[in-house]
Amino acid sequence: MRTITIKPAAITHNLAQVKKLAPKSKVLAMVKANAYGHGVAAVLPALQNGEQQADGIGIATLMEALEARQLGWHKTIGLIEGAFTKDEWQLAIQHDISCVIHHEPQLIWALENTPPATSATRVVWLKYNTGMNRLGFNDQTLIPAAKRLHEAGYQLILTTHFANADDQNHPLNTIQIQRFNDMLHILRETISSDIKGSLCNSAGIVNFPEHHHDWVRPGIMLYGSTPVIDKSAHDLDLQPAMEFSAQIIALQTVNAGDGIGYGSRWTAAQNTKTALVSIGYGDGYPRVIDNNAYVLVIDAKNYQRYPCAVIGRVAMDMIVIDVSAVPESAALNSKVILWGDAPHVDEVAAHAGTISYELLCRLSARPNRKMAES
Ligand SMILES: Cc1ncc(COP(=O)(O)O)c(C=O)c1O
């Protein structure tokens, strides 16, 4: 069966890794896009497990924020693009959601409609454009915006987002850090010493330990993928929170010279034992993969794991793999791991010319979803 298995224990472990790296900061765990495809309902309990507690969650749309409240998340929710309309701002107030304010219209809604003093919406994440050039106030507009919000009774968290934190040596990192630190200093000196700062996503947490500030905002590392280009998930002691699996539904031997699948893209150099696996791009397995992509077949008899190359084009509902090296016991219904401990989703993403974020987020509704037992 096509199955996505979520491992809450891995998320709790990864959260502990974040806390080890950033022991003095609060953690806004990013659960946008349905918790990077893992399912927000599956992930929230793992973020409140025993000692390893996230202090808040980060979400991109108001709908997702309301869903998290319905699921019983009572702590901070940070809406990272803020309200899109005045009505959304009102709803944010009703549900105690703390919003990013990144441009003038949001500033106006906030000034015209101040929430009660006890409301979590009184905390706003004021977005400073330090070089990503997507959202945020600039050097000229940020300080006046901060002053007006402070005077209206808001508590401020200055925030920005790295454009290249995955590459520690990228020159823009130093510039963004400098701008952010300078601006935070000015705000604290001229408006209030109580203004907080939030700079780092996962890559920033790993690469810039001196600049964690009050809140860190880890996303991908909570799910067990590496956020940086020069270290693997294993190097960082991160555990994959998802296993994506399917099963063998047919076995064949193709003759030397025969092609396989659409476009006959792969041709057998010799007689080859192949297996058909019930997974495809209709489930979220990437269609565009290179010749080195592989899956793991689990031998039903002795539970040995065999890496098997994916051969021929990935279709909507099936892929073909080379099982020449697998003993007979890897037969019909054998389990096939598309990603999990191995191959790691980071590896599959590299074979597909993309990043793990995309593979995780774009899984379809078709696979069966379940929680790992421990
Ligand atoms: C504002 C903001 N903070 C933090 C994150 C988390 O990033 P990552 O998943 O790379 O840790 C994101 C994700 O895109 C984001 O947009």
The ligand as an SDF file (V2000), in Angstrom:
LIG
                    3D

 16 16  0  0  0  0  0  0  0  0999 V2000
    9.7960   33.7180    7.4830 C   0  0  0  0  0  0  0  0  0  0  0  0
   10.2570   32.3110    7.5520 C   0  0  0  0  0  0  0  0  0  0  0  0
   10.9030   31.8970    8.6540 N   0  0  0  0  0  0  0  0  0  0  0  0
   11.3390   30.6260    8.7760 C   0  0  0  0  0  0  0  0  0  0  0  0
   11.1400   29.7030    7.7770 C   0  0  0  0  0  0  0  0  0  0  0  0
   11.6530   28.3010    7.9620 C   0  0  0  0  0  0  0  0  0  0  0  0
   12.6450   28.0220    7.0240 O   0  0  0  0  0  0  0  0  0  0  0  0
   13.3930   26.6070    7.0280 P   0  0  0  0  0  0  0  0  0  0  0  0
   12.3710   25.5980    6.6800 O   0  0  0  0  0  0  0  0  0  0  0  0
   14.4160   26.7510    5.9560 O   0  0  0  0  0  0  0  0  0  0  0  0
   13.9370   26.4380    8.3850 O   0  0  0  0  0  0  0  0  0  0  0  0
   10.4880   30.0960    6.6040 C   0  0  0  0  0  0  0  0  0  0  0  0
   10.2940   29.1460    5.5270 C   0  0  0  0  0  0  0  0  0  0  0  0
   10.2370   29.4100    4.3800 O   0  0  0  0  0  0  0  0  0  0  0  0
   10.0190   31.4300    6.4930 C   0  0  0  0  0  0  0  0  0  0  0  0
    9.3900   31.8510    5.4100 O   0  0  0  0  0  0  0  0  0  0  0  0
  1  2  1  0
  2  3  1  0
  2 15  2  0
  3  4  2  0
  4  5  1  0
  5  6  1  0
  5 12  2  0
  6  7  1  0
  7  8  1  0
  8  9  2  0
  8 10  1  0
  8 11  1  0
 12 13  1  0
 12 15  1  0
 13 14  2  0
 15 16  1  0
M  END
$$$$
